[in-house]
Structures are given as structure tokens and as C-alpha cells.
Amino acid sequence: MKGIFGILIWILVAVLWITPVILGIYQARKKNRSAHWMWFGIHPFSGWIMYVILLVSKPLRVCPNCKEKLKINAKNCPYCEHTFEDYEPSVAPTKVRKKWVLPVIAGGAGLLVLVGMFFAVFQLVDGMFTNSEPYKIAMSAARENLTVQDQIGADFKKDGGISGQAKFSGAEGNAEMAVPIRGAKGTGVINIVAEEKGGKWVFTVLNLNHNGVFVDFLAK
Ligand SMILES: [Zn+2]
């Protein structure tokens, strides 16, 4: 499950990174401006800035005679003296941009960032749990337990996000976790309540909830 979140975050980063470059190149082409500006997209943040600049910048028109880029309302070309009789519709690009487009794009980008941040925080918290000592102790206790091996399967894995709370500070701490697991034979939830004193974790609860039946790892 942690792997899936990692992949999701990478996809999200890729989307956030690539989207402004694609949109920017599209805007540049549409406005006869250089798409090379989007090399700024080498950094995702400047990619978005560059895209917005291209979005609000005025389009250029290309002189049909010497191919120089001119202001959209140029009456004649200062380079070759070519005179524009009138505005050729094909080189006077869309002045009518629909009013909802920009807010929708900005809203979409904002939403992507929020979703990305949510996943990042989620993974951070999950990583804090899975890297903690009580989690590791509980998982190896579960792996060694014969009932778990019989009902869940010895090769079980964490199946989804951990819920609970934990506090670690030096050699003191406490943790309360519910870890969903899935093995070849079934699923369950490992419950952990533990307290650290002088660098040693003492468990008050350490069991598996397997369809409402509790397997206590602390019972001797
Ligand atoms: Zn010209």
C-alpha cells in the first residue's frame, strides 16, 4: 500500500511538472511566441509562472514577407516595409478567450497541489508509524505467531493506512496504532498500545483482530 502512495505521489509530481510545460508550449504556439520559454519548466514552479506569463502576454503576428514577429496591431513591418492591408484572420489569433478558462485552470492546479499535499502528509504520517519501534516489534511478533500464520498467512503485508497516534521524544514516547494487514489466507487488524520508558517499549495491548476474534500476542 505504501508503494501505491509512493507511485501516486510520483504521478502527481509528474503531472504538476509536465502540465505547465504542455500548456505553455500550446499558448506560445497560439500567440506566435517562442516555445523555448518553457525551458523554465525545468523547475515545476517556474514552469507554472512561465505558463501564466504566456497566458497573459499579448499575441504576436508574423510578417508574411520576412517572418519577423511583430505586435499584433502593427500596420506595417518595420523590417521589410511590408504593409498590412488589413488584419488577416489567420494571424490575428483568438482574442476571445472564454472567461471561465483561466479560473478553471487555476482551480484545477490548486486542487492538484492540495491533493498532492494531502498524500504527502498522509505518507509522512504513515512513514512515521511504520518506521517506529513499536510497529516493528508488533509486526515481528505477529509474524512469529502461529495463529497469525495459520489464519492470515506468514507473508502478510500492511494493507492500507495506519490509524492512531504516536509521540516520540528521545527515550520517552507512547503509541496507539491500528494496522490493517492482509495475507494469503485472510485479513485482520493489529492493535498496538505501547509506552516507552527509558528507551524500552512496554506493550499494554498487542493483538490481532481477526473478524472480531482477538489473538493476544502478549498472552504467555
Ligand atoms: Zn516584414
Boltz pocket constraint, residues with backbone or C-beta under 6 A from the ligand:
constraints:
  - pocket:
      binder: B
      contacts: [[A, 63], [A, 64], [A, 65], [A, 66], [A, 67], [A, 68], [A, 77], [A, 78], [A, 79], [A, 80], [A, 81], [A, 82]]
      max_distance: 6.0
